[in-house]
Amino acid sequence: MSVYIAAFGFASIIFLTLRDIRIYRRTKLESYRKGALRGMITGGLAWIGMIFTAGNPGFETIGLTIVLVAIYFNKKGKREDVFGDAPLMKRVLGETTVKTDKIKES
């Protein structure tokens, strides 16, 4: 059962990281870039915790603690409002308007 809990923690971090990457690619807002980088680091830490939980019977609590620490470090930082009044599914999937920067040629 502990492995499933650790896997769920890892999957939630990866989901939020992929969502931040998608929002950053569409909006180019720096706060989402930082969130995605933090998510990749904490995702690696959660992966280590998940492997430790699965590979060491009797010491699952250490692996779960590592995953919990990773989730804690993946806390939400200050972000700009990119969704406005978008519905729930668009927020969950990270759908935003694409920011286009056209370079003027002289």
C-alpha positions in Angstrom: 0.0 0.0 0.0 2.9 2.4 0.7 4.1 2.1 -2.8 0.8 3.3 -4.1 0.9 6.3 -1.8 4.4 7.1 -2.9 3.5 6.7 -6.6 0.5 9.0 -6.2 2.7 11.7 -4.6 5.2 11.3 -7.5 2.4 11.4 -10.1 0.9 14.5 -8.6 4.2 16.4 -8.7 4.8 15.4 -12.3 1.3 16.4 -13.4 1.7 19.8 -11.8 5.2 20.2 -13.4 3.9 19.3 -16.9 1.0 21.8 -16.4 3.5 24.5 -15.4 5.6 23.7 -18.5 2.6 24.0 -20.7 1.6 27.3 -19.3 5.1 28.7 -19.5 5.4 27.6 -23.2 2.2 29.5 -23.9 2.6 32.6 -21.9 6.4 33.0 -21.3 5.8 34.1 -17.7 8.9 33.6 -15.5 7.0 32.4 -12.5 5.7 29.3 -14.3 9.3 28.6 -15.6 10.5 28.6 -12.0 7.6 26.4 -10.9 8.4 23.9 -13.6 12.1 23.8 -12.7 11.2 23.3 -9.0 8.8 20.6 -10.1 11.5 18.7 -12.0 13.9 18.8 -9.0 11.2 17.7 -6.5 9.9 15.1 -9.0 13.4 13.6 -8.9 13.3 13.6 -5.1 9.9 12.0 -5.1 11.2 9.4 -7.6 14.0 8.5 -5.2 11.5 8.2 -2.3 9.2 6.0 -4.4 12.1 3.7 -5.4 13.2 3.6 -1.7 9.7 2.7 -0.6 9.4 -0.1 -3.2 12.8 -1.5 -2.7 13.1 -1.6 1.1 10.4 -3.6 2.8 10.2 -2.7 6.5 11.5 0.8 5.9 8.6 2.2 3.9 8.2 5.2 6.2 11.6 6.5 5.2 10.6 6.5 1.5 7.2 8.0 2.3 9.0 10.7 4.3 11.2 11.5 1.3 8.1 11.8 -0.9 6.3 14.0 1.6 9.4 16.3 1.8 9.3 16.5 -2.0 5.7 17.5 -2.0 6.3 20.1 0.6 9.2 21.6 -1.4 6.9 21.7 -4.5 4.7 24.3 -2.9 3.0 26.9 -5.0 4.9 30.1 -5.5 3.6 33.5 -6.5 2.0 33.2 -9.9 0.2 35.6 -12.2 -3.5 35.0 -13.0 -3.5 33.5 -16.5 -6.9 31.8 -16.4 -9.2 34.7 -15.6 -12.7 33.1 -15.3 -11.9 29.9 -17.1 -13.8 26.7 -16.2 -12.3 24.0 -14.0 -11.2 21.6 -16.7 -9.3 24.4 -18.5 -7.5 25.3 -15.2 -6.7 21.6 -14.5 -5.3 21.0 -18.0 -3.4 24.3 -18.1 -5.2 25.7 -21.2 -4.3 29.4 -21.6 -4.2 31.8 -24.5 -0.9 31.7 -26.4 1.2 34.8 -26.1 2.8 35.8 -29.5 5.6 38.2 -29.7 6.0 39.5 -33.2 9.3 41.1 -34.0 9.0 44.1 -36.2 11.4 44.0 -39.1 12.9 47.3 -40.2 
